[in-house]
Each structure stands twice: as C-alpha cells, then as structure tokens.
Amino acid sequence: MLDIAFIDHYDSFSFNLVSWLRQGLGNVLISHYYFDDPDLCEALRPECAIVLSPGPGHPADQHATRALVAQSLGHVPILGVCLGHQILGLEAGLEVGGAREPFHGAVRTISLREGSCLAGWMPDCFAAATYNSLALRAAGVLRPHWRIGAYCEHQDIQVLEYNPPHGSPALGVQFHPESFQSLSQEGLLARWRDMITA
C-alpha cells in the first residue's frame, strides 16, 4: 500500500484534492494532517510521501511546512499544489511576487519546457485552472537539482521540479489539478504515482 501524508493548509479545495489523489492511486493510505499541528513531524512515518495542499497566505509565513520540507526534501517524494508549490519554490531559491494577471478560477494555457519530468506523461500544452494571486519568480540561480518545468502564457511559473541524482524527487504545480477546468490531469497523477513507487 502507498502511504501519503497530506499536509492541509486549511484550503477549501483540500478535500477535492484528496479525492483526486485517491481516484488515480488505487490502494493508497492518505493520512490528513494540519500544517500547524505541533506534533506533525513526529507523527509522520519516514517512508511517507508528502502532499502540500493549497491554502491562503504567503508561503514565507508557513514556517512549520517550510521546516518539514527542508527536513524531508530528497528523503521522500513531495508534491506541492498552489501554496505548496510556492513553498517548494522558496526552498529552490526562487522569490514570490504578485501573479501577472491574478484571477481566481482562471483557465491558463500551460506549456511544458523541454526536458520536464512531465514530458511524455502530459501534453506539451494543456489548459488548467489557477486560483492564485501570488506566483514564483525566477531570481538569481536555482539551487542544485531544481528546474522550472512549465510556464503559463503570462510567464508565471506553473511547474517546478526537483530531481537529485540520489534521493527522492519533488514536484510543484501552481495550477489546481483537481479542478474540473483542468484538462489532461490523468498524466500528472500517473507521473506522481510513478514518483512515489520508484
């Protein structure tokens, strides 16, 4: 059985995201934790994959989740969605600023970059729903083993990838794969399953 620790930042989409994960992962145990649970790190089994949920607020203020990411990165697979993606971005050395065209519920055209870990799993271009007013900004040099995997038409970073030569990968997506407006998301779910079973 696959084990996933779902770290919830009190987002209204969290349960939809859990349902989306369950529909494609089959025999999976998803344990639900709240990001501000003081016993969170002690409760997680070391072999659990981690999913970082969307949520309100600025990623720099999510001190507990950022500490968890710093502790877990490279040791277990991590998937970050929206706020979770931005938290991964801070760990990668990126900055967070205002989205170029913020609109909750907007459908963006996502274009994969050459060499993305999602290439071959998802179309090179696909439509996906975004619900964010903040976005990652490429500033300076990415830390080792990180790369930007996709942008939208407004050049906001939509996919962030961590792939160390020895260790577990991480993947962040700014868009919401669980939204009915997001298309071709079966490939993302299949890629995540591949990452946590490798």
RAMODA-V86011 format. One record per pair of residues at least 12 apart in sequence whose ideal C-beta (glycine too) atoms are under 10 Angstrom apart, sorted by the first residue. I is the first residue (numbers start at 1). J is the second residue. Records with the same first field share a line. If there is no record, write none. Layout:
BEGIN
I = J / J
END
This chain:
BEGIN
1 = 26 / 27 / 28 / 29
2 = 21 / 25 / 26 / 27 / 28 / 29 / 30 / 48 / 49 / 193 / 196 / 197
3 = 28 / 29 / 30 / 31 / 44 / 45 / 47 / 48 / 49 / 76 / 196
4 = 18 / 21 / 22 / 25 / 28 / 29 / 30 / 31 / 32 / 48 / 49 / 50 / 51 / 76 / 77 / 79 / 192 / 196
5 = 29 / 30 / 31 / 32 / 33 / 40 / 43 / 44 / 45 / 48 / 49 / 50 / 51 / 52 / 68 / 72 / 76 / 78
6 = 18 / 21 / 30 / 31 / 32 / 33 / 34 / 48 / 49 / 50 / 51 / 52 / 53 / 79
7 = 31 / 32 / 33 / 34 / 35 / 37 / 40 / 44 / 50 / 51 / 52 / 53 / 55 / 62 / 64 / 65 / 68 / 69 / 78 / 80 / 84 / 87
8 = 32 / 33 / 34 / 35 / 36 / 37 / 51 / 52 / 53 / 54 / 55
9 = 34 / 35 / 36 / 52 / 53 / 54 / 55 / 56 / 57 / 59 / 62 / 64 / 65 / 81 / 82 / 83 / 84 / 87
10 = 34 / 35 / 36 / 53 / 54 / 55 / 56 / 57
11 = 53 / 54 / 55 / 56 / 81 / 82 / 83 / 84 / 131 / 176
12 = 54 / 55 / 56 / 131
13 = 53 / 54 / 55 / 81 / 82 / 129 / 131 / 176 / 178 / 179
14 = 32 / 34 / 51 / 53 / 54 / 55 / 81 / 178
15 = 32 / 53 / 178
16 = 54 / 176 / 177 / 178 / 179 / 180
17 = 30 / 51 / 53 / 54 / 79 / 81 / 82 / 84 / 176 / 177 / 178 / 179
18 = 30 / 32 / 51 / 53 / 178
19 = 178
20 = 81 / 176 / 177 / 178 / 179 / 182 / 185 / 188 / 189
21 = 51 / 79 / 81 / 177 / 178 / 189 / 192 / 193
23 = 178 / 186 / 189
24 = 177 / 185 / 186 / 188 / 189 / 190 / 192 / 193
25 = 49 / 189 / 190 / 192 / 193 / 196 / 197
26 = 193
28 = 49 / 193 / 196
29 = 48
30 = 48 / 49 / 51
31 = 43 / 44 / 45 / 48
32 = 53
33 = 48 / 50 / 53 / 68
34 = 53 / 64
35 = 52 / 53 / 55 / 62 / 63 / 64 / 65 / 66 / 68 / 83 / 84 / 87
36 = 62 / 63 / 64 / 65
37 = 64
38 = 64
40 = 64 / 65 / 67 / 68
41 = 64 / 67 / 68 / 71 / 72
44 = 68 / 71 / 72 / 76
45 = 76
46 = 72 / 75 / 76
47 = 75 / 76
48 = 72 / 76 / 77 / 196
49 = 72 / 76 / 77 / 78 / 79 / 168 / 192 / 193 / 195 / 196 / 197
50 = 65 / 68 / 69 / 72 / 73 / 75 / 76 / 77 / 78 / 79 / 80 / 84 / 168 / 170 / 196
51 = 77 / 78 / 79 / 80 / 81 / 84 / 192 / 196
52 = 65 / 68 / 69 / 78 / 79 / 80 / 81 / 82 / 83 / 84 / 85 / 86 / 87 / 88 / 170 / 172
53 = 65 / 79 / 80 / 81 / 82 / 83 / 84
54 = 80 / 81 / 82 / 83 / 84 / 85 / 86 / 131 / 132 / 174 / 176 / 178
55 = 81 / 82 / 83 / 84 / 86 / 87
56 = 83 / 133
57 = 83 / 86 / 134
58 = 83 / 86 / 90 / 96 / 134
59 = 80 / 82 / 83 / 84 / 85 / 86 / 87 / 88 / 89 / 90 / 91 / 96 / 134 / 136
60 = 86 / 87 / 90 / 95 / 96
62 = 83 / 84 / 86 / 87 / 90
65 = 80 / 83 / 84 / 87 / 88
66 = 87 / 88 / 90 / 91
68 = 87
69 = 84 / 87 / 88 / 90 / 91 / 170
70 = 90 / 91
72 = 168 / 170
73 = 88 / 91 / 92 / 145 / 162 / 164 / 167 / 168 / 169 / 170
74 = 145 / 162 / 164 / 166 / 167 / 168 / 169 / 170
75 = 167 / 168
76 = 167 / 168 / 169 / 170 / 196
77 = 162 / 167 / 168 / 169 / 170 / 171 / 192 / 194 / 195 / 196 / 197 / 198
78 = 91 / 162 / 168 / 169 / 170 / 171 / 172 / 195 / 196
79 = 169 / 170 / 171 / 172 / 173 / 177 / 188 / 189 / 191 / 192 / 195 / 196
80 = 160 / 170 / 171 / 172 / 173 / 174
81 = 171 / 172 / 173 / 174 / 175 / 176 / 177 / 178
82 = 130 / 131 / 132 / 134 / 172 / 173 / 174 / 175 / 176 / 177
83 = 131 / 132 / 134 / 172 / 174
84 = 170 / 172 / 173 / 174
85 = 132 / 135 / 136 / 157 / 158 / 159 / 160 / 170 / 171 / 172 / 173 / 174 / 175
86 = 132 / 134 / 135 / 136 / 157 / 160 / 172 / 174
87 = 172
88 = 136 / 146 / 160 / 161 / 162 / 170 / 171 / 172 / 173
89 = 135 / 136 / 137 / 138 / 142 / 146 / 148 / 157 / 160 / 172 / 174
90 = 136
91 = 143 / 146 / 160 / 162 / 170 / 172
92 = 136 / 138 / 142 / 143 / 144 / 145 / 146 / 147 / 148 / 157 / 160 / 161 / 162 / 170 / 172
93 = 138 / 139 / 140 / 141 / 142 / 143 / 144 / 146
94 = 135 / 136 / 137 / 138 / 139 / 140 / 142 / 143 / 146 / 148 / 157 / 160 / 172
95 = 135 / 136 / 137 / 138 / 139 / 140
96 = 134 / 135 / 136 / 137 / 139
97 = 134 / 135 / 136 / 137 / 139 / 156
98 = 132 / 133 / 134 / 135 / 137 / 156
99 = 130 / 132 / 133 / 134 / 135 / 136 / 152 / 154 / 156 / 174
100 = 135 / 137 / 152 / 153 / 154 / 155 / 156
101 = 130 / 135 / 152 / 153 / 154 / 156
102 = 130 / 131 / 132 / 133 / 134 / 135 / 154 / 156
103 = 130 / 131 / 132 / 133
104 = 129 / 130 / 131 / 132 / 133
105 = 129 / 130 / 131 / 176 / 179 / 181
106 = 128 / 129 / 130 / 131 / 132 / 152 / 154 / 175 / 181
107 = 127 / 128 / 129 / 130 / 152 / 175 / 179 / 181 / 182 / 183
108 = 126 / 127 / 128 / 129 / 130 / 151 / 152 / 153 / 154 / 156 / 158 / 174 / 175 / 181 / 182
109 = 125 / 126 / 127 / 128 / 151 / 152 / 153 / 154 / 158
110 = 122 / 123 / 124 / 125 / 126 / 127 / 128 / 130 / 149 / 150 / 151 / 152 / 153 / 156 / 158 / 159 / 173 / 174 / 175 / 182 / 183 / 184
111 = 123 / 124 / 125 / 126 / 150 / 151 / 152 / 153 / 155 / 158 / 159
112 = 124 / 125 / 126 / 149 / 150 / 151 / 158 / 159
113 = 147 / 148 / 149 / 150 / 151 / 159 / 161
114 = 149
115 = 147 / 149 / 161
116 = 147 / 148 / 149 / 150 / 159 / 161 / 171 / 191
117 = 147 / 149 / 159 / 161 / 162 / 163 / 169 / 171 / 191 / 194 / 195
118 = 149 / 150 / 159 / 161 / 171 / 173 / 187 / 188 / 190 / 191 / 192
119 = 149 / 150 / 187 / 191
120 = 187 / 191
121 = 184 / 186 / 187 / 188 / 189 / 190 / 191 / 192 / 194
122 = 150 / 159 / 183 / 184 / 185 / 186 / 187 / 188 / 190 / 191
123 = 183 / 184 / 187
124 = 150
125 = 150 / 153 / 184
126 = 150 / 175 / 182 / 183 / 184 / 185 / 187 / 188
127 = 152 / 175 / 181 / 182 / 183 / 184
128 = 150 / 152 / 158 / 159 / 173 / 174 / 175 / 176 / 177 / 179 / 181 / 182 / 183 / 184 / 185 / 188
129 = 175 / 176 / 177 / 178 / 179 / 180 / 181 / 182 / 183
130 = 152 / 154 / 156 / 158 / 173 / 174 / 175 / 176 / 179 / 181 / 182
131 = 174 / 175 / 176 / 179
132 = 156 / 174 / 175 / 176
134 = 156 / 174
135 = 152 / 154 / 155 / 156 / 157 / 158 / 174
136 = 148 / 156 / 157 / 158 / 160 / 172 / 174
137 = 155 / 156 / 157
138 = 151 / 155 / 157
142 = 160 / 162
143 = 162
144 = 162 / 164 / 165
145 = 161 / 162 / 163 / 164 / 165 / 167 / 169 / 170
146 = 160 / 161 / 162 / 163 / 164 / 170 / 172
147 = 159 / 160 / 161 / 162 / 163
148 = 160 / 161 / 172
149 = 161 / 163 / 171 / 172 / 173
150 = 173 / 174 / 175
151 = 174
152 = 174 / 175
156 = 174 / 175
157 = 172 / 173 / 174
158 = 172 / 173 / 174 / 175
159 = 171 / 172 / 173 / 174 / 175 / 188
160 = 172 / 173 / 174
161 = 173
163 = 195
168 = 195 / 196 / 198
169 = 191 / 192 / 194 / 195 / 196 / 198
170 = 195
171 = 188 / 191 / 192 / 195
173 = 185 / 188 / 192
175 = 188
177 = 189 / 192
END
